[in-house]
Amino acid sequence: MDSATLRKLQLVELEILEQIDKICTDNGIPYFLDSGTALGAVRHGGFIPWDDDVDIGMMREDYERFLSVAEKELDSQYCIQTRENEPNYGKYNAKIRKRNTFFPETRSENMKERGIFIDVYPFDFTDSDIKKANRHINKARKMFLLLRFIQSDSKKQPTVKKILRKAARLIYPEKQLERRYLSLCRKYANKNTSNITCFSYRMARDKNLIFAFDEMVPSHRISFEGKELLIMNNPDYYLKTMYNDYMTLPPEEKRISHISGEVIF
């Protein structure tokens, strides 16, 4: 993707982010810039120059309240995409998309809405004991991977996988397994615990990322592309946990956008 197109994409994402910030501000819903978006805010004062997406996080209770409020207050040119309103959407976080645009993604061929988006991730409590927290996260991840396997309808996969999938669907009905998975994510919602994690995406390949609740909330304002948006309580703690030496730029050959296809504005 050329730099002019990437910048145009970033500005549409910023437009969506401002819409989310307005709804959250008007309704007292806290959120925080997440992942590479948080890194961009701290290291670049905005987007990482070669980044092509935006992520924000919310505690589960705030996430559910946001979805309820946004359903009524979101401008008509945007829409919410979740498992509840898009059966072919195979993720357990929400996307806020801009209608009448197009963003190329894998596994999106059968979805109704495929526009430029921002990911909104729910964060959940887990055990204060790290070993127990890891067991909790690993169990949820295995259940999530089983769900993805059951939900997949790719016609290109080998016959053996298709047979296994049919058998798995009989043993583990999708809706029942989905309820079990979400219940497991919320397992510690009403318990006295000091740790949180995000079950909706694997933040690191080699370890489970567990964050101290007090380091993540309350959020505060930070400058992002000249806008004052919310970031977690201690960005340095979060970014070191996520990326270690986060202020060091990656090698030049890794400073690339990963979009494989045409974005339509």
Secondary structure, DSSP 8 states (H G I E B T S, - for coil): --HHHHHHHHHHHHHHHHHHHHHHHHHT---EE-HHHHHHHHHHSSS-TT----EEEEEHHHHHHHHHHHHHHS-TTEEEE-TTT-TT---SSEEEEETT-B---TT-TT-S----EEEEEEEEEE-SSHHHHHHHHHHHHHHHHHHHHHH---TTS-HHHHHHHHHHHHHS-HHHHHHHHHHHHTTTTTS---EEE--SS-S-SSS---EEHHHH-S-EEEEETTEEEEE-S-HHHHHHHHHSSTTS---GGG------S--B-
